[in-house]
Amino acid sequence: MENYSIFDIIGPAMIGPSSSHTAGAAKVAYIARSIFGKPIKKATFYLHGSFSTTYKGHGTDKALIAGVCGMRPDDPNIPFSYEKAKDMNIEIQFLKINLDDVHPNTVKIVFEGLDGLTQSIIGSSIGGGKVRIISIDDIDVAITGSYATLITQHLDLPGFVADISQILAKHHINIAFMKVFRETKGENAVMVIETDDVIHKDALEKISALGALNKLTFFEAIQ
């Protein structure tokens, strides 16, 4: 069972009207943008469940665009996110989809970068401003954004997890949670490390130099 604090019950600092359909949507898109990690040419939002039926009335569309443009859930400019996306030359598209057995407030975001490469990220707004990223390029993951978060997309090779753990330990970074996700042994994998501390540039540079690494993402906790 999910645990909630008094702050979850009161609700997050946000631009309304809804913690699930607005604040949570902005947070999902903000984290997804951080994972994509490069300039965006186009963002296509595939809306599932209640997101697909109420997204205009609850401002979910504006919140999702805001997150993709780099706005956090409490940014007062969220109502003007369509204009912001236009200023940033980001093409926006909304489509409906059935993602089967996922939370009703779920969106699949497909990013296209200026280089033409794409990435697919699925996230859910699960209530009270809390979110969960559940898929990166069809690999199941679990990312909340509540902690400083390091994400590696890498080849599933022996010693890779140990190498990163040693680097973080040498920089006095305490790991709160760590999990590795993969589809097939020896092929592509995703590791999510949530830490109690911000990971500074020198540690990130050492991790970036590891041979099995394909992509590295780090972002600070998002409240």
C-alpha positions as CSV (number, residue, x, y, z in Angstrom):
1,M,0.0,0.0,0.0
2,E,1.2,3.5,-0.9
3,N,2.2,5.6,2.2
4,Y,1.1,9.3,2.2
5,S,2.2,12.1,4.5
6,I,0.2,15.1,5.6
7,F,1.8,17.1,2.8
8,D,0.5,14.6,0.2
9,I,-3.0,15.1,1.7
10,I,-2.8,18.9,1.6
11,G,-1.4,18.7,-1.9
12,P,1.8,19.9,-3.6
13,A,2.8,23.4,-4.5
14,M,1.4,23.8,-7.9
15,I,-0.5,25.7,-10.6
16,G,-4.0,24.1,-10.6
17,P,-6.7,23.1,-11.0
18,S,-5.8,19.4,-10.3
19,S,-2.9,17.8,-8.5
20,S,-3.3,14.7,-10.6
21,H,-4.3,16.1,-14.0
22,T,-2.2,19.3,-13.8
23,A,0.7,19.1,-11.3
24,G,1.3,15.4,-11.8
25,A,1.1,15.8,-15.6
26,A,3.7,18.6,-15.6
27,K,6.0,16.5,-13.3
28,V,5.7,13.5,-15.6
29,A,6.6,15.6,-18.7
30,Y,9.4,17.4,-16.8
31,I,11.0,14.1,-15.8
32,A,10.6,12.7,-19.3
33,R,12.2,15.8,-20.8
34,S,15.2,15.3,-18.4
35,I,15.5,11.6,-19.4
36,F,15.5,12.6,-23.2
37,G,18.2,15.1,-22.3
38,K,18.6,17.0,-25.6
39,P,16.9,19.7,-27.7
40,I,13.4,18.7,-28.7
41,K,12.0,19.1,-32.2
42,K,8.6,17.4,-31.6
43,A,6.7,15.9,-28.6
44,T,3.8,13.6,-29.3
45,F,1.5,12.9,-26.3
46,Y,-0.5,9.7,-26.4
47,L,-3.1,10.1,-23.7
48,H,-4.6,7.1,-21.9
49,G,-7.7,6.7,-19.7
50,S,-9.0,9.8,-18.0
51,F,-6.2,11.9,-19.4
52,S,-7.6,11.2,-22.9
53,T,-11.2,12.3,-21.9
54,T,-10.6,15.4,-19.7
55,Y,-7.2,16.7,-20.7
56,K,-8.5,20.0,-22.1
57,G,-10.9,20.8,-19.2
58,H,-8.3,20.1,-16.5
59,G,-5.4,21.8,-18.3
60,T,-3.5,18.5,-18.7
61,D,-2.5,19.5,-22.2
62,K,-1.0,22.8,-20.9
63,A,0.7,21.0,-18.0
64,L,2.3,18.4,-20.3
65,I,3.6,21.0,-22.7
66,A,4.9,23.0,-19.8
67,G,6.9,20.1,-18.4
68,V,8.4,19.4,-21.9
69,C,9.4,23.1,-22.0
70,G,11.2,22.8,-18.7
71,M,8.6,24.2,-16.3
72,R,8.1,22.6,-12.9
73,P,4.5,22.0,-11.4
74,D,4.5,25.4,-9.6
75,D,5.7,27.5,-12.5
76,P,3.2,30.4,-12.9
77,N,3.7,30.3,-16.7
78,I,2.1,26.9,-17.2
79,P,-1.1,28.5,-18.6
80,F,1.0,30.0,-21.4
81,S,2.8,26.7,-22.3
82,Y,1.4,26.6,-25.9
83,E,3.1,29.9,-26.5
84,K,6.3,28.8,-24.9
85,A,6.5,25.7,-27.0
86,K,6.0,27.8,-30.1
87,D,8.8,30.2,-29.0
88,M,11.0,27.1,-28.5
89,N,10.1,25.7,-32.0
90,I,8.7,22.5,-30.4
91,E,6.0,20.8,-32.5
92,I,3.2,19.5,-30.3
93,Q,0.7,16.7,-31.1
94,F,-2.0,15.0,-28.9
95,L,-3.4,11.6,-29.7
96,K,-5.5,9.1,-27.8
97,I,-4.3,5.6,-27.0
98,N,-5.2,2.5,-24.9
99,L,-2.2,1.4,-22.9
100,D,-4.1,-1.5,-21.3
101,D,-3.4,-2.2,-17.6
102,V,-1.9,1.0,-16.4
103,H,-3.1,3.9,-14.2
104,P,-5.9,5.9,-15.7
105,N,-3.8,9.1,-15.6
106,T,-1.1,7.9,-18.0
107,V,0.7,9.4,-20.9
108,K,3.2,8.0,-23.5
109,I,5.5,10.8,-24.7
110,V,7.4,10.3,-27.9
111,F,10.2,12.8,-28.3
112,E,12.0,13.6,-31.6
113,G,15.3,15.4,-31.3
114,L,16.8,17.9,-33.7
115,D,19.1,15.0,-34.8
116,G,16.0,13.0,-35.8
117,L,16.5,10.4,-33.1
118,T,13.4,9.5,-31.0
119,Q,12.7,8.2,-27.5
120,S,9.5,6.9,-25.9
121,I,8.7,7.4,-22.2
122,I,5.5,6.4,-20.4
123,G,4.5,8.0,-17.1
124,S,1.6,8.0,-14.7
125,S,0.2,10.7,-12.3
126,I,-0.9,8.6,-9.4
127,G,-2.5,11.2,-7.1
128,G,-1.5,14.1,-4.8
129,G,1.1,15.3,-7.3
130,K,3.0,12.0,-7.1
131,V,4.1,10.4,-10.4
132,R,5.8,7.3,-11.6
133,I,7.8,6.8,-14.9
134,I,7.0,3.2,-15.9
135,S,8.8,2.7,-19.2
136,I,11.7,4.0,-21.2
137,D,11.9,2.7,-24.8
138,D,9.7,-0.3,-23.9
139,I,11.9,-1.2,-20.9
140,D,9.9,-1.3,-17.7
141,V,11.2,1.1,-15.0
142,A,10.1,2.8,-11.8
143,I,11.1,6.4,-11.3
144,T,9.4,8.8,-8.9
145,G,11.4,12.0,-9.1
146,S,11.2,12.3,-5.3
147,Y,15.0,11.9,-4.9
148,A,18.0,13.0,-6.8
149,T,18.0,10.5,-9.7
150,L,20.7,9.0,-11.8
151,I,19.6,7.0,-14.8
152,T,22.0,4.9,-17.0
153,Q,21.1,3.3,-20.3
154,H,23.8,0.8,-20.8
155,L,24.8,-2.7,-22.0
156,D,24.1,-5.4,-19.5
157,L,27.7,-6.3,-18.8
158,P,29.3,-7.7,-15.6
159,G,30.9,-5.1,-13.2
160,F,29.0,-2.1,-14.5
161,V,26.8,-1.7,-11.4
162,A,29.8,-2.2,-9.1
163,D,31.8,0.4,-11.0
164,I,29.1,3.1,-10.6
165,S,28.6,2.2,-6.9
166,Q,32.3,2.6,-6.3
167,I,32.4,6.0,-8.0
168,L,29.4,7.2,-5.9
169,A,31.0,5.9,-2.7
170,K,34.3,7.7,-3.4
171,H,32.3,10.9,-3.7
172,H,30.4,10.3,-0.5
173,I,27.1,9.9,-2.3
174,N,24.6,7.8,-0.3
175,I,22.3,5.5,-2.5
176,A,18.7,5.5,-1.2
177,F,17.4,3.1,-3.9
178,M,18.9,1.2,-6.8
179,K,17.3,-1.1,-9.4
180,V,18.4,-2.5,-12.7
181,F,15.8,-3.2,-15.5
182,R,16.5,-5.2,-18.6
183,E,14.7,-7.3,-21.2
184,T,17.5,-9.7,-22.3
185,K,20.7,-10.8,-20.7
186,G,23.7,-9.0,-22.2
187,E,21.7,-6.5,-24.2
188,N,20.2,-3.0,-23.3
189,A,19.4,-2.3,-19.7
190,V,18.4,0.7,-17.6
191,M,19.6,1.4,-14.1
192,V,17.8,3.8,-11.8
193,I,19.7,5.1,-8.7
194,E,18.0,7.5,-6.3
195,T,20.3,9.2,-3.9
196,D,20.2,11.3,-0.8
197,D,22.7,13.8,-2.2
198,V,23.2,15.8,-5.4
199,I,25.7,14.1,-7.7
200,H,28.2,16.7,-8.8
201,K,29.9,17.1,-12.1
202,D,33.2,15.4,-11.3
203,A,31.4,12.1,-10.3
204,L,29.1,12.3,-13.4
205,E,32.1,12.7,-15.7
206,K,33.7,9.6,-14.2
207,I,30.5,7.6,-14.8
208,S,30.2,9.0,-18.3
209,A,33.6,7.5,-19.1
210,L,32.5,3.9,-18.4
211,G,32.7,1.8,-21.5
212,A,29.3,0.1,-21.3
213,L,27.4,3.3,-21.0
214,N,25.1,4.5,-23.8
215,K,23.4,7.4,-22.1
216,L,23.5,9.1,-18.7
217,T,20.8,11.3,-17.1
218,F,20.8,13.0,-13.8
219,F,18.2,15.4,-12.3
220,E,17.6,16.7,-8.8
221,A,14.5,15.9,-6.7
222,I,11.3,17.4,-8.0
223,Q,8.7,18.3,-5.4
